[in-house]
């Protein structure tokens, strides 16, 4: 299966979006600079396509464009975002949200050894669009404090680095699988 990482950059901040890293905390416009930093670790990985998208807050035009270039039959999307449902420094490094077309057991196998929490339905993101279009999708969210759309949010650098590793683990697990294997779809002959 083809694996595509989809990570948006927010456009609501205009030119003021910035981040500084001090004492292991990334402070600033964490949505979605934290996600971009996690994904940047994977640039150059073989057999892994990375798409940076825009307009996630309004119409998801970037994700729509990327989806048109792929087939739901053989493509899985790994979406990277942030969440404030789990606070940084708690017992989880990230959450898995808004997944579709994959059984939870496969997510757990792929991420064995990572500290994460599965949230059945998260807030609106590109994952919703990919799911609506019939793609296999998993969203991985970095915990932030101070609110998602805040110029002074915080994310632990440790969590950002772990999310990069978790994305690679998910991609490596999903790549040799078929859509039917991931969803455990059983075709019934009539």
N, C-alpha and C positions, 0 to 999 in steps of 0.2 A: 504494500500500500504506500502511496506517496504521502509524505508528511510535510505539512506546511505550517510554519509558525506565523501567526498573525498577531501583530502588536501595534496598537495605535499610539499616535502622539496627540495629545489634547491640543485643541485650537482655541479653547475658551480663554486661555491666559494671554493670548497675543504675545507681544515681544517681552513680557515680564516673566516668562517661565524660566526659572533657574533652580539650581540645586547646589548645595555645598555639602561636603562630607567631612565630618569631624567626630572623633571619638567613636567610630563605628556606626554613626547614624547619618543617613542621607536626609537632609532637611531642605524643604522647598516644595516645588510643584511635583509631588510624588506621583500624581496621575498624569501622565503615565511614564514619567522619566524613570521611575523605579523599574517598570517593566522593560523599558528600552535598555537599561543597564543589564538586566538579567539576560535578555536576548543577545546582546552584543557579545557575550561570552561564547556564543555558538557560531559566530561568523567564521566561515571557512570549514565548518563541519561537512564532510562528504554526505551526499544524498539527503541533505536537509535544506529546504527552501525557506527563506525568511522574507516575509512581506511586512513592511512598515506602512501602516494605513493612516488615513486622516478622516475627519468628519464623523467620528464615533459618537459625538454628543448630539448630533442632529439627524442626519439621514444615512449615515454609514456608507457614504459613497465609496470610500476606499475599500472597504470589505466587499461591497457589491462588485466593484471592478475585479478584485482578486477572485471572487467566487465564479465570475463569468469565464475566467481563464482555466478553470478546473472542473473535473467531473466528480459528482457525488459518489459515483460507483467505485472510484479507486483513490480518493483523496480524503485524508483526515486532517482536520485543523486543530492545532494547539493554540489557543488564544491566551495571551498574557495581559493581565490587568492588575488592579489593586483592590483591596477590600478593607473596610473598617469594621467588619463583623467579627474579626479576630484581631486582638490588639498585638502589636509587636512585643516580643519578649515573653509571650505566653508559651504554652507547651507545644504550639504548632508553628512551623516555619512558613506554611502557606496553606491556602484552601484550594480544593478542587470543586468547581461550581459549573453549573450550566452545561453538563455533559449530555450527549445524545449519541445513539448509535453504537454504544459500547456498554457492555455489562460492567457493573461496579467491581466485580471480582477481577477483571482485567486491569482496572486502574490500580487496585490494591497490589496485584502481583507486580506490575510495572514499577510501582513506587515503594516496594518493600524496603525497609530501612530508613525511609524518610519520615519526618514528623509532619503530618498534614491532617486536615479535617475535611471530610466530604460534606458539602452543602448541596442538597438536592437542587434548589432553585436559588440562584444568586440574582443580583441586580442586572438590569439591562446592559448588554454589551454586544460586541460583534458575534459572540457565540450564539446569541439568539437568532441573528440573521442566518448564520451558517446552518443552524439546526432547522430553521424554517425552510431552507433550501434543500434539506435532505442530506446534508453532510454528516459524517462522523465528526464529533467535536468534543474537546475537553478544554475547559478554561482553568488556568492556574493563576491564582491571585496572591499577590504579596500583601501582607498585613501592613497597614499604615495607621498612624495616629494623627489627630488634629483635623480629621475630615478628609474626604477624598478630593474635593475641589477647593483646596486651600493652598495658598502659596507658602504656608509654613507647616505642612504636614511632615511626618517623619516615618522613615522606614529603616529597619536595621540592615546594614550592609551584609551581615551574615545571612539574612533571609534572602536578599537579592541574589547572592552567590549560590545559595542552595536551590533557588528556583531555576537558575541556569542549568544546574546539574539534573534537576528533576525533569526538565524539558527534554534533555538528552536521553534520560532513562525511558521516558514515555515514547519518544521517537524510535529508539532502538527496539522497544517492545512491539510497537504497532507496525513498523515497516514490513516485517515478514508475514504479517497476518492479512487475511482477506476481510472484507466487510462482513461476510457471513460468520466468520470465526469470531470477530470482535463482538458482534451482537448476538451470537449464538442462535442465529436465525435458522429455523428448521422449515424447509419447504415441504409441504404436505402434498403428496400426489392424490388427485381425486379420480 
